[in-house]
Amino acid sequence: MDKEHKIFQEERIRGIIRILEKEKRVLIADLCDIFNTTSVTIRKDLDQLAKEGALKRTHGGAILYKRLFRGLALNEKEKLYAEEKERIADAAFKMISEGEVIILDSGSTTTYLARRMKVLKNITVITNAVNIALELNDTDVEVILTGGSLQKKTSTLIGAFADESLRKISADKLFHGVDGIDYEIGLTTPNVIEANTSRVMMQRASENFLLVDSSKFGRRSRGIICQIKDVDKIITTKVMDKPEIKKLNNLGVEIINV
């Protein structure tokens, strides 16, 4: 799939989500007319969204279905919403200054950010992501890898050893992603132990940046990391209306839309 086709697909999927959130139910025939595409294409989009836990497939369409999102392997995550994640990583990169100590949580969007950081010098990166440590291996970036139990599917170190090592450090900024953002529940991830490790990271950084593409909003998983008000800045591709932005600003959260 070429880059232009992927951009069109991601825009179409965002459109489907917006319609579903408003109408609670969609029909394949209607979506074909709205997006001027084939039923085969729409079925693939709906199947992908069903896999992500955003909807439940029905005969001839889909309904809004907020089941708990159970997570995807890192290599699967990297293929989804790639263009959005590139834009988020570009914006996040601009927030980093020389001499800073940065925590990078595991995830596909933080991996995109790590790739941009290869050109930096006089920067320290603390991470629980094995793949991010490898990305920065042959660079001038100082890398500190936490210990912990390895989640092979996501290349992530979590648990007591990871948490204890993080408690011994302090950082300027944390950049992290989540699997779901629910305005009532908060930030979530499928693994309860990983949620705790992410929470410790938040406690060790002076400033907290949440990097999330539009698909993460309205989705939730089993492990609750924190409430939205605990985040300083959200860098996102989600198009928000004024009431939504005001609600987040009232919680002390700054929105950076890219």
C-alpha positions as CSV (number, residue, x, y, z in Angstrom):
1,M,0.0,0.0,0.0
2,D,1.5,3.3,-1.1
3,K,1.7,6.3,1.3
4,E,-1.1,8.3,-0.5
5,H,-3.5,5.3,-0.4
6,K,-2.7,4.9,3.4
7,I,-3.5,8.5,4.0
8,F,-6.9,8.2,2.2
9,Q,-7.6,5.0,4.2
10,E,-6.8,6.7,7.5
11,E,-9.0,9.7,6.7
12,R,-11.8,7.4,5.7
13,I,-11.5,5.4,8.9
14,R,-11.6,8.6,11.0
15,G,-14.7,9.6,9.1
16,I,-16.4,6.3,9.8
17,I,-15.6,6.7,13.5
18,R,-17.1,10.2,13.6
19,I,-20.3,8.9,11.9
20,L,-20.5,6.0,14.3
21,E,-20.0,8.1,17.4
22,K,-22.9,10.3,16.2
23,E,-25.3,7.7,14.8
24,K,-24.3,4.7,16.9
25,R,-24.9,2.5,13.8
26,V,-23.6,2.5,10.2
27,L,-24.6,0.6,7.1
28,I,-22.0,-0.5,4.5
29,A,-24.2,0.8,1.6
30,D,-24.4,4.2,3.2
31,L,-20.7,4.4,3.8
32,C,-20.0,3.4,0.2
33,D,-22.0,6.4,-0.9
34,I,-20.5,8.8,1.6
35,F,-16.9,7.9,0.8
36,N,-17.4,7.0,-2.9
37,T,-15.8,3.6,-2.6
38,T,-16.6,-0.1,-2.9
39,S,-18.2,-2.4,-0.3
40,V,-15.1,-4.5,-0.2
41,T,-13.1,-1.5,0.9
42,I,-15.6,-0.5,3.6
43,R,-15.8,-4.1,4.9
44,K,-12.0,-4.1,5.3
45,D,-12.2,-0.8,7.2
46,L,-15.0,-2.1,9.5
47,D,-13.1,-5.3,10.1
48,Q,-10.0,-3.3,11.1
49,L,-12.0,-1.1,13.5
50,A,-13.7,-4.2,15.0
51,K,-10.2,-5.7,15.6
52,E,-9.3,-2.5,17.4
53,G,-12.4,-2.7,19.6
54,A,-14.0,0.4,18.2
55,L,-17.2,-1.3,16.9
56,K,-19.1,-4.5,16.6
57,R,-19.8,-5.9,13.1
58,T,-23.4,-6.6,12.2
59,H,-25.1,-7.9,9.1
60,G,-24.6,-5.2,6.5
61,G,-22.8,-2.8,8.8
62,A,-21.6,-2.1,12.3
63,I,-22.7,-0.7,15.7
64,L,-20.8,1.3,18.3
65,Y,-19.4,-1.2,20.8
66,K,-17.1,-0.2,23.5
67,R,-15.6,-3.5,24.6
68,L,-12.2,-3.4,26.3
69,F,-9.4,-3.1,23.9
70,R,-7.0,-6.0,24.3
71,G,-4.0,-4.6,22.6
72,L,-1.9,-5.3,19.5
73,A,1.6,-6.4,18.8
74,L,4.1,-3.6,18.2
75,N,4.6,-4.5,14.5
76,E,0.8,-4.3,14.0
77,K,0.5,-1.0,15.8
78,E,3.2,0.6,13.7
79,K,1.2,-0.1,10.5
80,L,-1.9,1.7,11.8
81,Y,-2.4,5.5,11.4
82,A,1.2,5.8,10.4
83,E,0.8,9.3,8.8
84,E,-0.8,10.6,12.0
85,K,1.9,9.2,14.1
86,E,4.6,10.8,11.9
87,R,3.0,14.2,12.4
88,I,2.7,13.7,16.2
89,A,6.4,12.6,16.4
90,D,7.4,15.7,14.4
91,A,5.6,18.0,16.8
92,A,7.0,16.1,19.9
93,F,10.6,16.3,18.5
94,K,10.3,20.1,18.5
95,M,9.6,20.0,22.3
96,I,13.0,18.5,23.1
97,S,15.9,20.8,24.1
98,E,19.6,20.1,24.3
99,G,20.8,18.7,27.6
100,E,17.5,17.3,28.7
101,V,16.8,13.9,30.2
102,I,13.8,12.3,28.4
103,I,11.7,9.3,29.3
104,L,10.3,7.5,26.3
105,D,7.6,5.0,27.2
106,S,7.1,2.0,24.9
107,G,4.8,2.2,21.9
108,S,4.6,2.8,18.2
109,T,4.3,6.6,18.3
110,T,7.2,6.9,20.7
111,T,9.2,4.7,18.4
112,Y,8.6,7.2,15.6
113,L,9.8,9.9,17.9
114,A,13.0,7.9,18.8
115,R,13.9,7.6,15.2
116,R,13.9,11.4,14.9
117,M,16.0,11.7,18.0
118,K,18.9,9.9,16.4
119,V,20.4,13.2,15.2
120,L,20.5,14.7,18.7
121,K,23.6,15.1,21.0
122,N,23.8,15.8,24.7
123,I,20.5,14.1,25.4
124,T,19.7,11.2,27.7
125,V,16.9,8.8,27.0
126,I,15.5,6.6,29.7
127,T,13.2,3.9,28.3
128,N,11.5,0.6,29.0
129,A,11.2,-0.2,25.3
130,V,13.9,-2.6,24.0
131,N,13.2,-1.6,20.4
132,I,13.7,2.1,21.2
133,A,17.0,1.3,22.9
134,L,18.1,-0.5,19.8
135,E,16.9,2.4,17.6
136,L,19.3,4.7,19.5
137,N,22.1,2.3,19.8
138,D,24.5,3.7,17.2
139,T,23.9,7.4,18.0
140,D,25.3,10.1,20.4
141,V,22.2,9.8,22.6
142,E,22.9,8.3,26.0
143,V,20.4,5.5,26.6
144,I,19.4,4.1,29.9
145,L,17.2,0.9,29.7
146,T,15.1,-0.1,32.7
147,G,15.1,-3.6,33.9
148,G,11.9,-5.6,34.2
149,S,9.9,-8.5,32.8
150,L,9.8,-8.5,29.0
151,Q,6.5,-8.4,27.2
152,K,7.6,-9.9,23.9
153,K,4.6,-8.8,21.9
154,T,5.2,-5.2,22.6
155,S,9.0,-5.2,23.3
156,T,8.3,-3.6,26.7
157,L,9.9,-4.0,30.1
158,I,7.5,-3.8,33.0
159,G,7.0,-4.8,36.6
160,A,8.7,-4.4,39.9
161,F,12.3,-4.2,38.5
162,A,11.3,-1.6,36.0
163,D,9.4,0.4,38.6
164,E,12.2,0.4,41.1
165,S,14.8,1.6,38.6
166,L,12.5,4.4,37.5
167,R,12.0,5.5,41.1
168,K,15.8,6.2,41.3
169,I,15.8,8.7,38.5
170,S,14.4,12.1,37.6
171,A,13.6,13.5,34.1
172,D,12.7,16.7,32.4
173,K,10.0,15.3,30.1
174,L,8.1,12.1,29.5
175,F,6.7,11.2,26.1
176,H,4.2,8.4,26.2
177,G,1.3,6.9,24.4
178,V,-1.7,4.9,25.6
179,D,-4.1,2.4,24.1
180,G,-7.2,4.3,25.1
181,I,-8.5,7.6,26.4
182,D,-11.9,7.7,28.1
183,Y,-13.0,11.0,29.6
184,E,-14.6,9.2,32.5
185,I,-12.1,6.3,33.1
186,G,-8.9,8.1,32.1
187,L,-5.8,6.8,30.2
188,T,-5.7,3.0,29.9
189,T,-3.6,0.1,28.6
190,P,-4.4,-3.6,28.4
191,N,-1.8,-4.8,30.9
192,V,-2.4,-3.8,34.5
193,I,1.2,-4.2,35.5
194,E,2.3,-2.1,32.5
195,A,-0.2,0.6,33.6
196,N,1.6,0.8,37.0
197,T,5.0,1.2,35.3
198,S,3.6,4.0,33.1
199,R,2.2,5.6,36.2
200,V,5.7,5.6,37.9
201,M,7.2,7.2,34.7
202,M,4.7,10.0,35.1
203,Q,5.7,10.6,38.7
204,R,9.4,10.9,37.7
205,A,9.1,13.6,34.9
206,S,8.6,17.3,35.4
207,E,6.5,17.6,32.2
208,N,4.2,15.0,30.7
209,F,3.5,14.8,27.0
210,L,0.8,12.3,25.8
211,L,1.2,11.3,22.1
212,V,-2.0,9.9,20.7
213,D,-3.6,9.6,17.3
214,S,-7.3,10.0,16.8
215,S,-8.2,6.3,17.1
216,K,-7.3,6.3,20.9
217,F,-10.2,8.6,22.0
218,G,-13.3,6.9,23.3
219,R,-11.5,3.6,23.7
220,R,-10.6,1.9,26.9
221,S,-8.6,-1.1,28.2
222,R,-8.3,-3.0,31.5
223,G,-5.4,-1.2,33.2
224,I,-6.0,2.4,34.3
225,I,-2.9,4.5,34.2
226,C,-4.2,7.9,35.5
227,Q,-6.9,10.5,34.9
228,I,-6.7,12.9,32.0
229,K,-6.0,15.8,34.3
230,D,-2.7,14.3,35.3
231,V,-1.3,15.0,31.8
232,D,0.3,18.4,31.0
233,K,0.1,18.4,27.2
234,I,-1.6,16.2,24.6
235,I,-0.2,16.1,21.1
236,T,-2.9,14.6,18.8
237,T,-4.4,14.5,15.4
238,K,-7.9,14.4,16.7
239,V,-10.0,17.3,15.5
240,M,-11.7,18.6,18.6
241,D,-14.6,21.0,18.8
242,K,-14.5,24.1,21.1
243,P,-16.4,22.5,24.0
244,E,-14.0,19.5,24.1
245,I,-11.0,21.8,24.0
246,K,-12.4,23.9,26.8
247,K,-13.2,20.9,28.9
248,L,-9.6,19.7,28.6
249,N,-8.1,23.2,29.2
250,N,-10.3,23.4,32.3
251,L,-8.6,20.3,33.5
252,G,-5.2,22.0,33.0
253,V,-4.4,20.1,29.8
254,E,-2.9,21.9,26.8
255,I,-3.9,20.5,23.4
256,I,-1.4,20.6,20.6
257,N,-3.3,19.6,17.4
258,V,-1.2,18.5,14.4
